Structure formats: structure tokens, C-alpha cells
Amino acid sequence: MNCKKYSGVEVFRVKAMDQGGYYGVLLVNWDSKNEASLMLDLVLSGISPASYYNCKVTDMWFPSIFYVANGLYEVAKIPPHGNVALMISCKKPGQ
């Protein structure tokens, strides 16, 4: 990919191969000058089966855990030409 011609955020996801029941998600900001933000829809991206599922989001670069109950997760700051790495697992309420 030619970074000079593409600006914006690209989302990559992969399902855990170790039967861990989680997805690895990488958000890449290809813009070299501007910080980016993104509202990640966990249902549309195929991470959560439904918006009512409870999802646990772990930031891999700055270890912190967030819980999402509405299917949306806001990534407020992706540095210029940087990335955010997340580990996300979703469960049906009551499980």
C-alpha cells in the first residue's frame, strides 16, 4: 500500500487460533500528520454477534480494560502513522 496516497484508518481483525474466544484487532492510521479517531462497530465488523452482547476490550499497547455493552467502542486517539492494538472478547449476557 502506498501510504502517501491513502489517508484514513484501516481496521484489521483476526480470530484467535488458540480457542481463546477473542479477536485481535489492529487499527492503523495511515495519515502522516493528523491524529485520528474511530467509532468501532463490533457487530458490523463481525466481532460481536449482536449489540446486546457484553464485550471486553483490552488495549494491548497501554494495558487497560474497557467493557462495552452497546456494540460500539470509541477509539479516541490513533497517532499519526500509528496504530492501536486491541484484544476483544464478547459474551452473551449472563454467561
C-alpha positions in Angstrom: 0.0 0.0 0.0 1.3 3.5 -0.9 0.8 5.5 2.3 1.3 8.8 0.5 -1.9 8.3 -1.4 -4.1 6.8 1.4 -5.2 8.7 4.5 -7.6 7.3 7.0 -8.0 4.5 9.4 -7.9 0.9 8.3 -9.1 -1.9 10.5 -7.7 -5.5 10.5 -9.2 -8.3 12.6 -8.2 -11.9 13.2 -9.9 -14.6 15.3 -7.8 -16.2 17.9 -6.3 -19.5 16.8 -5.8 -20.8 20.3 -9.5 -21.3 21.0 -9.4 -18.2 23.2 -12.7 -16.9 22.0 -11.4 -13.4 21.2 -10.4 -11.3 18.2 -7.2 -9.4 17.7 -8.0 -6.0 16.2 -5.4 -3.6 14.7 -6.5 0.0 13.8 -3.9 1.7 11.6 -3.9 5.5 11.0 -2.1 5.9 7.6 -2.2 9.7 7.8 1.3 11.0 8.5 0.3 14.3 10.0 -3.1 14.0 11.7 -4.3 12.1 14.7 -7.4 10.0 14.0 -10.4 8.7 15.9 -12.9 5.9 15.1 -16.1 4.5 16.4 -15.7 0.8 16.0 -19.0 -1.1 15.5 -18.3 -4.5 16.9 -21.4 -6.1 15.2 -20.7 -4.7 11.7 -17.0 -5.7 12.0 -18.1 -9.3 12.8 -16.6 -9.3 16.3 -19.8 -9.4 18.3 -22.9 -11.4 17.2 -25.3 -8.7 18.5 -25.2 -5.3 20.1 -26.6 -6.5 23.4 -23.6 -8.8 24.0 -21.1 -7.8 26.7 -17.7 -7.2 25.2 -14.4 -6.8 27.0 -11.8 -4.7 25.1 -8.2 -4.8 26.2 -5.7 -2.2 24.8 -2.5 -4.1 24.1 -0.1 -1.2 24.0 -1.3 0.6 27.2 -2.8 -2.3 29.2 -6.2 -1.2 30.1 -9.6 -2.9 30.0 -12.9 -1.5 29.0 -16.4 -3.1 28.9 -18.8 -2.4 26.1 -22.5 -3.2 26.3 -23.9 -1.5 23.2 -21.8 -2.9 20.5 -19.8 0.4 19.9 -16.3 1.1 21.0 -14.7 4.6 20.5 -11.0 4.8 19.8 -10.4 8.4 20.6 -6.7 8.8 19.6 -4.7 7.0 17.0 -1.4 8.8 16.5 -0.3 10.0 13.0 1.0 7.0 11.1 0.5 4.9 14.2 -1.8 2.1 15.4 -3.9 0.8 18.2 -3.9 -2.9 19.0 -6.9 -4.4 20.8 -8.0 -7.8 22.1 -11.8 -8.1 22.1 -14.0 -10.9 23.5 -17.8 -10.9 23.6 -20.2 -13.0 25.6 -24.0 -13.2 25.8 -25.3 -11.5 28.9 -25.5 -13.9 31.8 -22.6 -16.1 30.6 
